[in-house]
């Protein structure tokens, strides 16, 4: 089986008329993490806001654990951040029961502690509001009017909420492993590896449903039996019909249509919505069964995301672009609807895939 991210439908056909590069320098891709709470200022965990360049989150977490003289599990963080970027993110280190290190002496490659405080609990994965992106696209090609139309369309209409390519491992390795698992029944022994493979598999199925619904021109307007999610919350409800009230709420982004994060349990959607998903996933029944047998539960995810605080400026053939995305959404979803963007840091990959935890 071949996995090809480029086959996923774009909502904006004019994106193909524009081209650019990203990450000519690490500083051209900046991500600043935002948490949904303020540190308590006290407790058994050191809480550190760290700015890093050219290093990944897991590596930095291990450096913090080694410096503090604690086990790796004592370090917490909310999400993974790009290696080829300048990123700021929060970490907690449980130092209770250990001698407090002199954090001013912490040194790691291109990493700097910007804020040091205390907190009363470990920072867990996924506990973040989202990320602010500040990007510089270079080598701009294409008509300026088309660029402006694409930017305005993204700002007002949002983009497909695809999972980015790096979700699936280098050269889709985690999808290949999922295929082997579901075909043979032989699952990995390590818990972390199993989790990564299952996450990749259900994300790929979600992308298939979203791509199919874009091709059917109903990913933003809805069909009978869709499950809606109230914007900014996890609250969902069934829309038996798309009446005027539902249509208006979709238009104003008060609610969003959702797609499946596959697992056990009865599908939450019904009628035409369920029929569409069955068609989109007709060739993936073994994957559906594999995810169910692995014990994952059915969940839902919005089909679209609307970037917040979006602004841009063209200057000397470059585009400076900034926007905020909620947790779980990816900058690639924005850039993929803007242009065909080449990631200079990964020359072997024909199209950009950029991350957001």
ChimeraX attribute file (.defattr): number of C-alpha atoms within 10 A of each C-alpha:
attribute: neighborCount
match mode: 1-to-1
recipient: residues
	/A:1	6
	/A:2	7
	/A:3	13
	/A:4	10
	/A:5	14
	/A:6	11
	/A:7	9
	/A:8	16
	/A:9	17
	/A:10	19
	/A:11	18
	/A:12	17
	/A:13	12
	/A:14	15
	/A:15	22
	/A:16	15
	/A:17	14
	/A:18	19
	/A:19	19
	/A:20	23
	/A:21	21
	/A:22	23
	/A:23	22
	/A:24	17
	/A:25	13
	/A:26	19
	/A:27	17
	/A:28	19
	/A:29	22
	/A:30	21
	/A:31	26
	/A:32	17
	/A:33	22
	/A:34	20
	/A:35	17
	/A:36	9
	/A:37	9
	/A:38	8
	/A:39	16
	/A:40	12
	/A:41	13
	/A:42	13
	/A:43	16
	/A:44	17
	/A:45	23
	/A:46	26
	/A:47	28
	/A:48	23
	/A:49	17
	/A:50	17
	/A:51	18
	/A:52	24
	/A:53	19
	/A:54	15
	/A:55	19
	/A:56	16
	/A:57	18
	/A:58	14
	/A:59	11
	/A:60	18
	/A:61	20
	/A:62	17
	/A:63	17
	/A:64	23
	/A:65	19
	/A:66	12
	/A:67	16
	/A:68	22
	/A:69	15
	/A:70	18
	/A:71	13
	/A:72	15
	/A:73	12
	/A:74	20
	/A:75	26
	/A:76	21
	/A:77	22
	/A:78	23
	/A:79	22
	/A:80	15
	/A:81	24
	/A:82	22
	/A:83	17
	/A:84	24
	/A:85	23
	/A:86	23
	/A:87	27
	/A:88	22
	/A:89	23
	/A:90	23
	/A:91	23
	/A:92	27
	/A:93	27
	/A:94	26
	/A:95	19
	/A:96	13
	/A:97	8
	/A:98	11
	/A:99	9
	/A:100	12
	/A:101	13
	/A:102	9
	/A:103	14
	/A:104	9
	/A:105	8
	/A:106	14
	/A:107	13
	/A:108	14
	/A:109	10
	/A:110	11
	/A:111	18
	/A:112	17
	/A:113	17
	/A:114	12
	/A:115	11
	/A:116	16
	/A:117	15
	/A:118	18
	/A:119	20
	/A:120	16
	/A:121	18
	/A:122	20
	/A:123	23
	/A:124	14
	/A:125	12
	/A:126	15
	/A:127	15
	/A:128	21
	/A:129	18
	/A:130	24
	/A:131	27
	/A:132	24
	/A:133	19
	/A:134	20
	/A:135	22
	/A:136	23
	/A:137	23
	/A:138	22
	/A:139	15
	/A:140	19
	/A:141	16
	/A:142	14
	/A:143	11
	/A:144	12
	/A:145	9
	/A:146	16
	/A:147	22
	/A:148	14
	/A:149	14
	/A:150	20
	/A:151	23
	/A:152	15
	/A:153	15
	/A:154	22
	/A:155	18
	/A:156	15
	/A:157	17
	/A:158	21
	/A:159	25
	/A:160	29
	/A:161	24
	/A:162	26
	/A:163	23
	/A:164	22
	/A:165	22
	/A:166	16
	/A:167	23
	/A:168	22
	/A:169	15
	/A:170	10
	/A:171	13
	/A:172	18
	/A:173	14
	/A:174	22
	/A:175	26
	/A:176	17
	/A:177	21
	/A:178	27
	/A:179	18
	/A:180	13
	/A:181	18
	/A:182	19
	/A:183	12
	/A:184	9
	/A:185	11
	/A:186	11
	/A:187	16
	/A:188	14
	/A:189	8
	/A:190	8
	/A:191	9
	/A:192	9
	/A:193	14
	/A:194	18
	/A:195	13
	/A:196	16
	/A:197	24
	/A:198	24
	/A:199	20
	/A:200	24
	/A:201	26
	/A:202	22
	/A:203	21
	/A:204	24
	/A:205	21
	/A:206	26
	/A:207	25
	/A:208	21
	/A:209	22
	/A:210	27
	/A:211	22
	/A:212	19
	/A:213	22
	/A:214	19
	/A:215	14
	/A:216	10
	/A:217	12
	/A:218	14
	/A:219	23
	/A:220	21
	/A:221	14
	/A:222	24
	/A:223	21
	/A:224	17
	/A:225	20
	/A:226	24
	/A:227	27
	/A:228	26
	/A:229	21
	/A:230	17
	/A:231	16
	/A:232	12
	/A:233	8
	/A:234	11
	/A:235	10
	/A:236	18
	/A:237	15
	/A:238	15
	/A:239	19
	/A:240	16
	/A:241	15
	/A:242	16
	/A:243	12
	/A:244	9
	/A:245	9
	/A:246	17
	/A:247	16
	/A:248	14
	/A:249	14
	/A:250	20
	/A:251	15
	/A:252	11
	/A:253	20
	/A:254	14
	/A:255	23
	/A:256	28
	/A:257	27
	/A:258	25
	/A:259	29
	/A:260	24
	/A:261	20
	/A:262	26
	/A:263	22
	/A:264	17
	/A:265	12
	/A:266	8
	/A:267	14
	/A:268	18
	/A:269	23
	/A:270	18
	/A:271	13
	/A:272	16
	/A:273	23
	/A:274	20
	/A:275	12
	/A:276	17
	/A:277	21
	/A:278	14
	/A:279	12
	/A:280	19
	/A:281	17
	/A:282	11
	/A:283	10
	/A:284	14
	/A:285	12
	/A:286	14
	/A:287	23
	/A:288	20
	/A:289	14
	/A:290	23
	/A:291	23
	/A:292	16
	/A:293	12
	/A:294	16
	/A:295	11
	/A:296	17
	/A:297	13
	/A:298	17
	/A:299	15
	/A:300	20
	/A:301	20
	/A:302	24
	/A:303	25
	/A:304	22
	/A:305	23
	/A:306	21
	/A:307	23
	/A:308	15
	/A:309	11
	/A:310	19
	/A:311	14
	/A:312	15
	/A:313	10
	/A:314	16
	/A:315	9
	/A:316	8
	/A:317	11
	/A:318	17
	/A:319	19
	/A:320	15
	/A:321	19
	/A:322	20
	/A:323	19
	/A:324	22
	/A:325	21
	/A:326	19
	/A:327	19
	/A:328	19
	/A:329	25
	/A:330	25
	/A:331	25
	/A:332	23
	/A:333	25
	/A:334	24
	/A:335	23
	/A:336	23
	/A:337	24
	/A:338	29
	/A:339	27
	/A:340	19
	/A:341	25
	/A:342	23
	/A:343	21
	/A:344	18
	/A:345	17
	/A:346	13
	/A:347	10
	/A:348	9
	/A:349	12
	/A:350	13
	/A:351	20
	/A:352	24
	/A:353	22
	/A:354	24
	/A:355	21
	/A:356	26
	/A:357	22
